[in-house]
């Protein structure tokens, strides 16, 4: 390492996890000239999974920021350089960022002589010395030509004045005074088509205008109007934009790729069940008053998560994954419970590691931390890897249920719908009860209909009678 390399340390875009190959710089927290210390966060980047803050691994003064905010940088590319010996003398100027080539008009010094147009090679062909013979005017059409800028040296004798050629078939008046000759049906046709009979060339006997003459005039008029309207069309202001185009990147790009891969790889099966959760809602209210749950996030989702974990314990084969490369099914003796979270950057699915081993207070604490971290955009890539099953709480949007798509690599996903007061038969009588609908999607390569049905039925049974959390656990 040279003395300059020892003094000016370069920090490269790291691989923040899961083999990601690029990241977008969201925000710089430092600028050239700022003093930084080992472990200080210098920027925030967004990968395909989450937003991550990057700390600098050495002390010094920021010498150069290689990329601006909003730029996507490959892993291993230098993004910042730091002067670790700021008192060792003047620092060299930072390398200028490459600029896009600008196109400008040629200067007067580089202009070519008049009549010789410069090409990429040589000067091109010289102006032609030959002259073209002027075209003969078409009879029946008026020549609309402007006068030359300068009079010729020798003016020819003025020709005798002649009458301008009449423009017919919709282009001008017909020669001769008097009312055009046409039968009433022909006059009505001309009126309907907007044709002035005085501009139509008659072809019938004794100068009578026929229907064919009117149609010929009608076909000629749009051509002239279209050619005259070209300048007006070009000058017309563009309509206001009603569409927006946003680059597909970051979490949205990763989500799209994952959903397409899952939908077209794992054969999905979705089953539904409607269940009376009145007792569960009463338990939620009681737990909020329990001193053991003080300061913890207690809501229906917590009990749904616990019910799913108990159901998986009773049916452990649903916690599995499909290994296509090795042609094996991997059964997992643990549950990393994913919770689908909607964030400003898009949908992410962080998971609670070893959720099956946690008590209810521990699960509540982990669930609250997971949700708050996701909303702040601070979820790490490690927190979104290794999931086994997922819960998506569509009920917070007032939705009854849905057909959720599996998170890639997982075997099942449970959709928890809105809890609504509905008429329900309870103990032989129709009473208002709190009811919800659950939907379980599973990978049919791993999970047969019987296994999937047992898991969903167990979840519903626990939510109907939550004391089963004790008897079945």
C-alpha positions in Angstrom: 0.0 0.0 0.0 1.5 3.4 -1.0 1.6 6.4 1.2 -1.2 8.0 -0.7 -3.3 4.9 -0.3 -2.6 4.7 3.4 -3.7 8.4 3.8 -6.8 8.3 1.6 -8.9 5.3 2.5 -11.8 4.2 0.2 -15.0 2.8 1.4 -16.8 0.5 -1.0 -20.5 -0.4 -1.2 -20.7 -3.5 1.0 -22.8 -6.6 0.5 -25.4 -6.0 3.2 -26.7 -9.5 3.1 -28.4 -12.2 1.1 -26.0 -11.9 -1.8 -27.5 -8.6 -3.0 -25.6 -7.1 -6.0 -26.5 -3.4 -5.9 -28.0 -0.7 -3.7 -29.4 2.8 -4.2 -27.9 5.7 -2.2 -30.9 7.3 -0.5 -29.2 9.9 1.6 -25.8 11.2 2.5 -25.3 12.2 6.2 -21.9 13.8 5.5 -20.3 16.1 3.0 -16.7 16.7 1.9 -14.7 18.3 4.7 -16.7 16.7 7.5 -14.9 14.8 10.2 -16.0 11.2 10.6 -15.1 8.5 13.2 -15.0 4.8 13.1 -18.6 3.4 13.2 -20.3 6.6 12.3 -23.2 6.3 9.9 -22.3 8.2 6.7 -25.2 7.2 4.3 -28.5 5.3 4.0 -28.9 2.9 1.1 -31.9 0.9 -0.1 -31.4 -2.6 -1.3 -33.9 -4.9 -2.9 -35.1 -5.8 0.6 -34.7 -2.9 2.9 -33.2 0.5 3.8 -29.8 0.1 5.5 -27.5 2.6 7.2 -23.8 2.2 6.4 -21.2 3.1 9.0 -17.6 4.1 8.0 -14.9 1.8 9.3 -12.2 4.4 9.9 -11.5 7.9 11.2 -10.7 11.0 9.2 -12.1 13.8 7.1 -14.4 13.2 4.1 -12.4 13.9 1.0 -14.9 12.9 -1.8 -18.4 11.5 -2.3 -18.2 9.5 -5.5 -22.0 9.3 -6.1 -25.0 11.5 -5.4 -28.3 10.6 -3.9 -30.6 8.5 -6.0 -27.8 6.7 -7.8 -27.8 2.9 -7.9 -24.3 1.5 -7.2 -23.0 -2.0 -7.6 -21.6 -3.9 -4.6 -17.8 -3.4 -4.4 -17.8 0.1 -6.0 -16.1 2.9 -4.1 -18.7 5.4 -2.8 -16.6 7.6 -0.5 -13.0 8.4 0.3 -11.6 9.6 3.6 -8.4 11.5 4.4 -7.1 9.7 7.4 -4.2 12.1 7.8 -5.8 15.6 7.3 -2.8 17.4 8.8 -0.2 15.8 6.4 -0.4 18.5 3.8 -2.7 19.6 1.0 -5.0 17.0 -0.3 -5.2 16.4 -4.1 -8.4 17.7 -5.7 -11.2 15.1 -6.0 -11.6 13.5 -9.3 -14.2 15.2 -11.4 -17.3 13.2 -12.1 -17.7 12.4 -15.7 -20.1 14.7 -17.5 -22.4 13.8 -20.3 -21.1 15.1 -23.7 -22.9 18.4 -24.5 -24.0 19.2 -28.1 -23.6 22.8 -29.1 -23.7 24.8 -32.3 -20.3 25.1 -34.1 -18.3 28.2 -33.4 -17.5 30.8 -36.0 -13.9 29.6 -36.0 -14.8 26.1 -36.9 -17.4 27.0 -39.5 -16.8 25.7 -43.0 -16.7 28.0 -46.0 -20.1 28.6 -47.5 -21.1 26.0 -50.0 -19.0 23.2 -48.5 -20.7 21.2 -45.8 -18.4 19.2 -43.6 -19.1 15.5 -43.1 -17.4 12.9 -40.9 -14.9 12.2 -43.7 -13.8 15.0 -46.2 -16.1 17.8 -47.2 -18.8 15.8 -49.0 -20.0 16.5 -52.5 -19.7 19.9 -54.0 -22.9 21.8 -55.0 -24.3 20.6 -58.3 -23.6 22.8 -61.3 -26.4 21.4 -63.3 -29.9 23.0 -63.3 -33.2 21.3 -63.4 -35.8 22.1 -65.9 -38.8 23.7 -64.2 -41.9 21.6 -63.9 -44.8 22.4 -66.1 -47.9 23.7 -64.2 -50.8 21.4 -64.0 -53.8 22.7 -65.9 -56.7 23.7 -63.7 -54.6 24.6 -60.7 -53.5 28.1 -59.6 -49.8 28.5 -59.1 -49.1 30.0 -55.7 -45.5 31.1 -55.8 -43.9 34.1 -54.1 -42.0 36.7 -56.0 -38.2 36.3 -56.2 -36.2 38.4 -53.7 -34.3 40.2 -56.5 -35.3 41.0 -60.0 -33.3 39.3 -62.8 -30.8 41.3 -64.6 -32.7 41.2 -67.9 -36.5 41.2 -67.5 -38.5 39.5 -70.1 -41.5 41.4 -71.7 -44.6 41.1 -69.6 -47.1 38.6 -70.9 -50.6 39.6 -71.7 -52.8 39.4 -68.6 -54.8 36.2 -68.4 -57.7 35.2 -66.1 -56.6 33.0 -63.2 -57.5 29.4 -63.6 -60.7 28.6 -61.7 -60.4 26.2 -58.7 -63.2 23.8 -58.9 -64.4 20.7 -57.0 -64.5 22.4 -53.7 -61.5 24.7 -54.2 -63.0 27.9 -55.6 -65.8 29.5 -57.5 -67.1 28.1 -60.8 -66.6 30.4 -63.8 -69.7 32.2 -65.0 -72.5 33.8 -63.1 -75.8 32.3 -62.5 -77.3 29.7 -60.3 -75.7 26.2 -60.6 -77.9 23.6 -62.3 -78.7 20.6 -60.1 -81.7 18.5 -59.2 -83.2 18.8 -55.7 -81.8 15.5 -54.4 -78.3 16.6 -55.6 -78.7 20.0 -53.8 -79.7 18.2 -50.6 -76.7 15.9 -50.9 -74.4 18.9 -51.3 -76.0 20.6 -48.3 -75.5 17.5 -46.1 -71.8 17.2 -47.2 -71.2 21.0 -46.8 -70.3 21.5 -50.4 -71.0 24.8 -52.2 -72.5 23.9 -55.6 -70.8 27.0 -57.1 -67.4 25.3 -56.6 -68.4 22.0 -58.2 -67.4 21.1 -61.8 -70.5 19.8 -63.6 -70.2 16.8 -65.9 -73.8 16.2 -66.7 -75.6 17.2 -69.9 -76.1 21.0 -70.3 -73.9 21.7 -67.3 -76.0 19.9 -64.8 -74.3 18.9 -61.6 -74.7 15.2 -60.7 -74.3 13.2 -57.5 -70.9 11.9 -58.7 -69.8 15.5 -59.1 -70.7 16.3 -55.5 -69.0 13.2 -54.1 -65.8 14.1 -56.1 -65.9 17.6 -54.7 -66.4 16.2 -51.1 -63.3 14.0 -51.5 -61.1 16.9 -52.6 -62.1 19.2 -49.8 -60.7 17.1 -46.8 -57.3 16.8 -48.6 -56.9 20.6 -48.9 -58.2 21.2 -45.3 -55.8 18.6 -43.9 -52.8 20.1 -45.6 -53.8 23.6 -44.4 -54.3 22.4 -40.9 -50.8 20.9 -40.5 -49.2 24.1 -39.1 -52.0 24.6 -36.6 -51.7 21.1 -35.4 -48.0 21.4 -34.9 -48.5 24.6 -32.9 -51.3 23.2 -30.7 -50.3 22.9 -27.0 -49.8 19.4 -25.7 -52.5 18.1 -23.5 -51.8 17.9 -19.8 -50.1 14.7 -18.7 -52.4 12.2 -17.0 -49.9 9.4 -16.4 -46.8 9.0 -14.2 -43.9 6.7 -14.9 -41.9 5.5 -11.9 -38.7 3.4 -12.2 -39.1 -0.2 -10.9 -36.4 -0.6 -8.3 -35.7 -1.3 -4.6 -38.4 -3.1 -2.6 -41.0 -2.8 -5.4 -38.7 -4.6 -7.9 -37.9 -7.3 -5.4 -41.5 -7.8 -4.5 -42.6 -8.1 -8.1 -39.9 -10.6 -8.9 -40.7 -12.7 -5.8 -44.5 -12.7 -6.5 -44.1 -13.7 -10.1 -41.6 -16.4 -9.2 -43.9 -17.8 -6.4 -47.1 -17.6 -8.5 -45.6 -19.5 -11.4 -43.5 -22.0 -9.4 -45.5 -23.1 -6.5 -49.0 -24.6 -7.2 -51.2 -22.5 -4.9 -54.3 -23.9 -3.2 -56.4 -21.6 -1.0 -59.0 -22.7 1.6 -61.4 -20.6 3.6 -63.2 -20.8 6.9 -65.6 -18.4 8.7 -65.3 -18.5 12.4 -66.9 -16.9 15.5 -64.1 -15.0 17.3 -66.2 -13.4 20.0 -64.3 -15.2 22.8 -61.0 -14.3 21.3 -61.9 -10.6 21.2 -62.9 -10.8 24.9 -59.5 -12.4 25.7 -57.7 -9.5 23.8 -59.6 -7.0 26.0 -58.6 -9.0 29.2 -55.0 -9.3 28.2 -54.7 -5.5 27.7 -55.5 -5.2 31.5 -53.1 -7.9 32.5 -50.0 -6.6 34.3 -47.9 -9.2 32.6 -48.7 -7.6 29.2 -48.2 -4.0 30.4 -46.4 -2.0 27.8 -46.8 -4.6 25.1 -48.8 -4.5 21.9 -51.9 -6.6 22.4 -54.3 -7.0 19.5 -56.2 -9.8 17.7 -53.2 -10.4 15.4 -51.2 -11.5 18.4 -53.7 -14.3 19.2 -54.0 -15.3 15.5 -50.2 -15.7 15.4 -50.2 -17.8 18.6 -53.1 -19.9 17.2 -51.2 -20.6 14.0 -48.0 -21.6 15.9 -50.1 -24.0 18.0 -51.6 -25.4 14.8 -48.2 -25.9 13.3 -47.0 -27.7 16.4 -49.9 -30.1 16.0 -49.2 -30.5 12.3 -45.4 -30.0 12.0 -45.1 -31.2 8.4 -46.5 -27.9 7.1 -43.3 -26.2 8.1 -41.2 -27.2 5.1 -39.7 -26.0 1.9 -39.1 -27.4 -1.6 -35.4 -27.8 -2.7 -35.7 -28.0 -6.5 -31.9 -28.3 -7.0 -31.5 -31.3 -4.8 -35.0 -32.7 -5.4 -35.7 -32.8 -1.7 -38.3 -31.6 0.8 -36.7 -29.9 3.8 -38.8 -30.3 6.9 -38.0 -27.6 9.6 -38.3 -28.2 13.3 -38.7 -24.5 13.9 -41.0 -21.7 12.8 -39.8 -18.3 11.6 -43.1 -16.6 11.5 -43.4 -13.9 8.8 -45.6 -10.9 9.1 -46.5 -9.0 5.9 -46.0 -5.3 6.5 -47.0 -2.5 4.2 -44.4 0.3 4.3 -43.9 3.5 2.3 -41.3 1.6 0.2 -43.6 -1.3 -0.5 -44.6 -4.7 0.9 -42.0 -6.5 3.0 -42.2 -9.7 5.0 -39.9 -9.7 8.0 -40.1 -12.7 10.3 -39.8 -13.5 14.0 -37.0 -16.1 14.4 -38.0 -19.2 16.4 -41.5 -17.8 17.1 -42.7 -21.2 18.2 -40.4 -21.2 21.2 -41.6 -17.8 22.5 -44.2 -17.2 25.3 -47.1 -14.9 24.6 -45.4 -11.9 26.2 -42.2 -12.6 24.2 -44.2 -13.0 21.0 -46.0 -9.7 21.7 -42.7 -7.9 22.2 -41.2 -9.3 19.1 -44.3 -8.6 17.0 -44.4 -4.9 18.2 -40.7 -4.4 17.5 -41.0 -6.0 14.0 -43.9 -3.7 13.1 -42.3 -0.5 14.3 -39.0 -1.3 12.6 -40.7 -2.0 9.4 -42.7 1.2 9.4 -39.5 3.2 10.1 -37.8 1.4 7.1 -35.1 0.0 9.3 -35.7 -3.7 8.7 -32.5 -5.5 8.0 -32.2 -8.1 5.2 -31.4 -10.8 7.7 -34.8 -10.2 9.3 -36.5 -11.0 6.0 -34.7 -14.2 5.2 -35.3 -17.7 6.4 -39.1 -17.5 6.9 -41.3 -20.6 7.0 -44.9 -19.4 7.2 -46.5 -15.9 7.0 -49.5 -14.1 8.2 -51.1 -11.2 6.3 -53.6 -9.1 8.1 -55.9 -7.8 5.4 -58.6 -7.1 8.0 -57.0 -3.8 8.9 -58.2 -2.5 5.6 -61.8 -3.7 6.1 -61.3 -6.6 3.7 -63.1 -9.9 4.5 -60.3 -12.1 3.2 -58.2 -12.8 0.1 -56.2 -15.4 -1.8 -52.6 -14.5 -0.6 -49.5 -15.5 -2.7 -46.8 -17.5 -0.9 -43.6 -15.7 0.1 -40.9 -17.6 -2.0 -39.4 -20.5 -0.1 -42.3 -20.8 2.3 -45.0 -23.4 2.5 -48.1 -21.5 3.7 -49.6 -18.1 4.3 -52.6 -17.2 6.4 -54.8 -14.3 5.6 -56.7 -12.8 8.6 -59.8 -10.9 7.5 -61.8 -8.1 9.2 -63.7 -8.9 12.4 -67.3 -7.8 12.0 -70.5 -8.0 14.0 -72.8 -10.5 12.2 -75.9 -12.6 13.0 -74.6 -16.0 14.1 -76.3 -19.1 15.5 -74.9 -19.4 19.1 -76.3 -22.0 21.5 -79.4 -22.6 19.2 -80.2 -18.9 18.9 -79.4 -16.2 16.3 -77.3 -13.6 18.1 -74.9 -10.8 17.0 -71.4 -12.3 17.2 -68.0 -11.1 16.1 -67.0 -13.1 13.0 -64.0 -13.2 10.7 -62.9 -15.2 7.7 -59.5 -16.9 7.4 -57.9 -18.0 4.2 -54.9 -20.4 4.0 -52.8 -20.6 0.8 -50.3 -23.5 0.7 -47.8 -25.0 -1.7 -49.5 -28.1 -3.0 -46.2 -29.7 -3.8 -45.5 -29.8 -0.1 -48.9 -29.7 1.5 -51.7 -32.0 0.7 -55.3 -30.9 1.0 -55.8 -33.0 4.2 -52.8 -31.4 5.9 -53.7 -27.9 4.8 -57.3 -28.4 6.0 -56.2 -29.7 9.4 -54.0 -26.6 10.0 -56.7 -24.2 9.0 -59.4 -26.0 11.1 -57.1 -26.0 14.1 -56.5 -22.2 13.8 -60.2 -21.6 13.5 -61.0 -23.9 16.5 -58.5 -22.0 18.7 -59.9 -18.6 17.8 -63.4 -19.9 18.5 -62.4 -21.2 21.9 -59.1 -19.6 22.9 -58.7 -21.8 26.0 -57.4 -24.4 23.5 -54.2 -22.3 23.5 -53.6 -23.9 26.9 -55.0 -27.4 26.4 -53.4 -27.9 23.0 -50.1 -26.2 23.7 
